[in-house]
Amino acid sequence: MTALVTVLTILLPILYLAVWADYLWLFYTEHPVARRTCSRAAAAVVILHMGVMVIRGVALQRLPMGTQAEFMSALALALLGTYLVVERRLRAKNTGFLTTGAAGLMMLSSAIFEPGAAQVNPLLSDPGFAGHAVLVLLSYTALSLSFLYAILYLVLARQLMRRRFGLLFRRLPALETLERMSVVSVEMGVPLLFLALALGHLWMYDLADRPGLDPRLAKALTPWDAKILFSWVIFLGYTAGLAGHRFLGWRGRRMNIMAVAAFVTIVVGMGAVHHFFPTFHKFPTMDASAVASPRADAPAYAANHLLTGER
Amino acid sequence: MAGATSLHVRSISHKTAPTAVRERAHLTEERAVELMDALSAGSASEPACVSVIPVSTCNRTEIYLEVKDGADADAILREALAAIGADCEVFFSEHALRLDGLEAIAHLYRLASGMESMMLGEPQITAQLKDAYRLARAHHEPGPGLLRAFQGAFRAGKRVRTETRISTGAVSVAFAAVELSRKFFDRLGKHRALLVGAGETGALAARHFLQHDIGHLTVVNRSFERAEALAATLRDEQSRQLVEADLDIEGESADSARALRGPDSRIIARPWDELGAAIANADVVLSTTGATEPVILPAMVQAAVKDRHGLPLFMLDIAVPRDIHPDVAKIGNVFVFGLEDLDEIVQGNLAARRGQIPHAERLIGEELAEFGQWLEDIDMRPTVAEFRAYLEELKDKQVGFVRKKQSDELADEVDKNLQLFIKKVLGRSMSSLRNSESREERARHLETLRALFSAEERDAD
């Protein structure tokens, strides 16, 4: 089984690149074979990748997102999976080369990174934290897709305004479809973000009640944490955008500029929060000994170590 | 050409003849039937012509002939055309394309693929060829050569259209208008169009939008009566088409079904002074009036887009001189296009279609090779069929014998094995005949096979 997982881990970046090539073929030629095969190939890769993740997770007894390589791999899977859901709902395949290309590059970088098996976050063994991390990953991936489609909308609108009837005009879906793809991505991202935040809160209170937790850490575990607050702002912002779209008829260029601005705010805001505000969401890695020697108070021990840097 | 028959085409098309000549060559359906009857009557007394399939469209008239090997196809055709009183000289003039054998079939395959059409890749020709084929089959069953050639042509056409992009993208201005609007609104059924002007051009464009299921169409014209008349005509056409499409019926039955269904409520007319309000309600505006000054002004559009919450407004000005004031294009979320833009799209699509020609030619080449192989084998088929019949007869006797003496299961098993055996023997025989060193040698082998296993020989036994 280990050998199979190893082979698949090596094979996955190649499969991702093959899917990308298929979508590129479709974009440039609209060949019927490419149209027939691209989604199926992508779905097969997603299923295979999920299988590998599950086997790895079971083997490692933790969420396989602990190292940089694992994280990039999970991000690629989330991107491809989320894209496939949007593609299936809107039946528009011609933008696939962008997302599959990005996912392919992530898988390549994942293959290039050091495995880093010795340094992993032991909190990933905790189901509450693992669920929170997966939901956060999926929600932000969906929101990033919304950003991508909003950009494509603005690019196509500009091409039309300038009367450029080139490849982008011929291949990109209608403005209406691009807008719907952006909205559908947000519709996926917002509930996932809510679930991620809710689970994060529950896990945080659960962790605070665990025996052996450093009192300083217990004090730091607060819902008023800068990152959590900013995440709620993001959630509320996107929810307001969705409500405006649905009930006030927000459409077109303005709506898509808002989607772009919202995602830029996420990136810049999160960067600023990480740099300028104290937050317990900073997880240094720990050495293998911390993970390799299970203790009765392991979660609290791991949290103490990770969040305060002390043993 | 090998075999007992040969194939020919005599063609007058937009590529070879001006309209006046094409008109002389045109064959109505009645004339086409008369021609087939004339050739069929001729073949009773003089069995030279096996079959004929005439194809006549607005751009071409072509006559496909299958005649006995060595017969003069031109003489046969000339005689038949004269017999029905058609202008026979036109098919033998310098305007006619005369192709024989595989060249004729290659032409047919290219024709079915839209490669010979005035608009490269246009799909209508396939339906026209199928109509001609059906008409021919209804009157006189075509010979094996023409039958196979037309079936192959339909297959080649289908492959070219599905495996290449030779038929994609609008190549007419009216379709380009729809294509351009679909870059804004993918689901036209959820959107509303406004037609400003009730002339022929506008009506044509409106029909295209209705064909693509536009959700709602409003006609506005300076003369409300003309707007109402056009709306009524379009309503009538649409409801007839919907009924025919739904129930797959035509004529009087369709009329009664239409009466039950009622008029198509998607199409309405509004008076000229409601133009501003009509623009505010529309997502697609088509303007085609004969006005000498712009009739759609910036203030009007500015007011209309105010409540659109950023939803784009697609405006198409296909009037000369223009109907839409140039400053309208400067308003945010308003996209104004003109005839020159549609023409640019058409030219781009045509260039893209031309880029598909090598791929299409390759596919046609593959299909032609298959037809060529069939043609090569045509002289073997009767003899091989007799040989197969002989083997099948032997097998049936043997299986019957086993069934009498042994169990049914064993007889079925013997039957299955002997079928396999026959398949192998026939395969090997066909392969050996195909690989004969010369045509003469193959004829000798066929003669031997016939002598040994023909029905007459078996009866003599």
Boltz contact constraints between the chains, C-beta under 6 A:
constraints:
  - contact:
      token1: [A, 30]
      token2: [B, 165]
      max_distance: 6.0
  - contact:
      token1: [A, 32]
      token2: [B, 162]
      max_distance: 6.0
  - contact:
      token1: [A, 160]
      token2: [B, 335]
      max_distance: 6.0
  - contact:
      token1: [A, 163]
      token2: [B, 341]
      max_distance: 6.0
  - contact:
      token1: [A, 165]
      token2: [B, 344]
      max_distance: 6.0
  - contact:
      token1: [A, 165]
      token2: [B, 345]
      max_distance: 6.0
  - contact:
      token1: [A, 165]
      token2: [B, 348]
      max_distance: 6.0
  - contact:
      token1: [A, 174]
      token2: [B, 182]
      max_distance: 6.0
  - contact:
      token1: [A, 174]
      token2: [B, 183]
      max_distance: 6.0
  - contact:
      token1: [A, 174]
      token2: [B, 186]
      max_distance: 6.0
  - contact:
      token1: [A, 175]
      token2: [B, 184]
      max_distance: 6.0
  - contact:
      token1: [A, 176]
      token2: [B, 185]
      max_distance: 6.0
  - contact:
      token1: [A, 176]
      token2: [B, 186]
      max_distance: 6.0
  - contact:
      token1: [A, 177]
      token2: [B, 186]
      max_distance: 6.0
  - contact:
      token1: [A, 249]
      token2: [B, 309]
      max_distance: 6.0
  - contact:
      token1: [A, 250]
      token2: [B, 309]
      max_distance: 6.0
  - contact:
      token1: [A, 251]
      token2: [B, 309]
      max_distance: 6.0
  - contact:
      token1: [A, 251]
      token2: [B, 310]
      max_distance: 6.0
  - contact:
      token1: [A, 251]
      token2: [B, 311]
      max_distance: 6.0
  - contact:
      token1: [A, 252]
      token2: [B, 310]
      max_distance: 6.0
  - contact:
      token1: [A, 252]
      token2: [B, 311]
      max_distance: 6.0
  - contact:
      token1: [A, 252]
      token2: [B, 312]
      max_distance: 6.0
  - contact:
      token1: [A, 252]
      token2: [B, 333]
      max_distance: 6.0
  - contact:
      token1: [A, 253]
      token2: [B, 310]
      max_distance: 6.0
  - contact:
      token1: [A, 253]
      token2: [B, 333]
      max_distance: 6.0
  - contact:
      token1: [A, 254]
      token2: [B, 310]
      max_distance: 6.0
  - contact:
      token1: [A, 255]
      token2: [B, 310]
      max_distance: 6.0
